[in-house]
Amino acid sequence: MKKIFVALVMLTLLLFNLPKPLERVAGGKGAAVVFHLYENAEGAEFKGSTYRVVCGIGEAEKVRSGLTGIAGVEVIFRGGTDTAALLRKLSAVNVLREEFDDVTVYTGYSALLTGGIRLNRGIVNFQIAVSDSAVTIGSPVIIGSY
C-alpha cells in the first residue's frame, strides 16, 4: 500500500512539473502573446520571415489549440515587469546576460518550458529582452524585434 501511495505522489509531482507552453509559464495580466508560424493561418499576418498571430494572454491557450507549425512564441509585457522574478518563475539556469545599446538580453534554459535550440553553450529555450518600454520573452528565442 505504501508503494502505491509513493507512486501516486511521484506521478502527481511529475504531471504538475511537465514542461508547458511559454504563455502558461510566463503569465501576466495585460500581456500580449505573439505566435510565429511557419505557414499562413486564419488571422495571421506576414512579418519579416514568419506569419504572426497576436492575442491577449487570456486567449492564448484557445488560439494555440487552433494553430499548427508554431516556430516560436513571445509574451510581451508593455511597461515592463520584474525580470528577476520572471527568471525565478522560470527556474532559469545557464543564463547569459548581454547588453545591446538600451536593451538587456537574457538567454537561458528552463525545464518548465517545452522545446529548445542548441547553441554553442548548450540548449536554450528562452530569451528575455528588457527595454525602457517593454519586456519581451520568447521561446525558444525572440523571433521578432524587441
N, C-alpha and C positions, 0 to 999 in steps of 0.2 A: 504494500500500500504506500509506504514511504517513497519507493522508487517511482511510482506513478505520479505522486504529488510533485516530486522534484522534476520529473519530466514535463509535467504540465506548466510548472513555473518557468522552466527554461524555454519552453515553446512560446509562452506568453511574452517573455522578455525579447525573444528573437523576433516575434511578429511586430512588436512595438518599435524595434530598432532597425527594421529593414530600411534600406535606402528609399528615399522619397523624392518626388519632383521638387525642384528648387522653390517654386512658388508656395509649396506646403511648408517647407522648412523656414524660408525667409519671412513669410507672413508680412504683417504691417498694414495698418489701416490707411486707405487712400493711395496705396502703391499701385502702379501700373505694371502690367505683365506684357512682355513682348515675346511672341513665339516666332522664331525664324524657321522657315520651311524650305526644303529643297525644291518643292514644286508648288504650283499655284493651288489655292484653296478658296472656297467661298469667303468673301470678305477680306481677302488678303491683298496687300499692295506690294509692288516690287520696289525694293530699296537697295541699291548697291548690288550685292551679289545674292541676296535671298528675298523670298517673299516674306512679308510680315503680317501677323495678326496681333492687334493690340486690344487688351481688355483690362478691366479692373481686377484687382486681386480676388474679389468675391466671386467673380465669374470664371476664373481661370481653370478650375477643375472641369467645369462643363465644357468650356471651349476646347481644352486639351483633348477631351474624350472624342471630339469630332475631327481631330487633325491626324494626319499621317505624315511621315517624313520630316519630323522635327529635327532641325540641325542644331538648335540651341535655344535657350530661354534666358530672358533677362527680367529682373524685377527692378523697377526704378522708384526710388523714394525722392520726391521733389522736396527741396528744402532740407534734405539731409536726414540722417539717422545716426545713432550711436554705433560707430564702426566697431569699437572694441566689444560691445555687447553682441553685435552681429557675428563677429568671429567666434565668440564664446558659444553662441547659439548653434553655430555650425560645427562646433568641436573641431575647429580647424587645426591642421597640422602641416608641417613643412611649408610655412607661409613665407613668401618672398615679398618684401615691401620695396617699391620703386617710386621715385619722384620724377614727374614729367611736367615741366612748367608749373601750372597751377592745379595739377591733378596728382593725387597719390593713388597708386595702384597696388593692390594686394592680390597675389596669386597663390593658390594652395590646394590642399586636398581635404575633403570632409567625407567620412564614412557614412554620413547621413544622406548624402546625395547620390543619385544614380549617375552612371557614365563616367567619362573622363577621357583625357588625351595624354599621350606620352610626350613629354618634353625632355630636354637634356637632363634635368634634375629629377625626373621621375614622373609619376602620373599626377595630373592636376585635374580638378573638376569644378573649380570656381575661380572667378576673378571679380574683384570689387574695385570700382573706380570712385574716388571721393573728390568732388569739386565743391566750389562755393554754392552751387545751385542745386546739386543732386548727389545722391549716392546710387550707383548702378551696380547690381550684382548679376553676373552672367554665369551660366553653366552650359558646357564645360568652360568656356571663356566668353568674354563680351564680344559679340559679333558686330554689333552696330557701333556707332560713335558714342563717346562719353565726354 
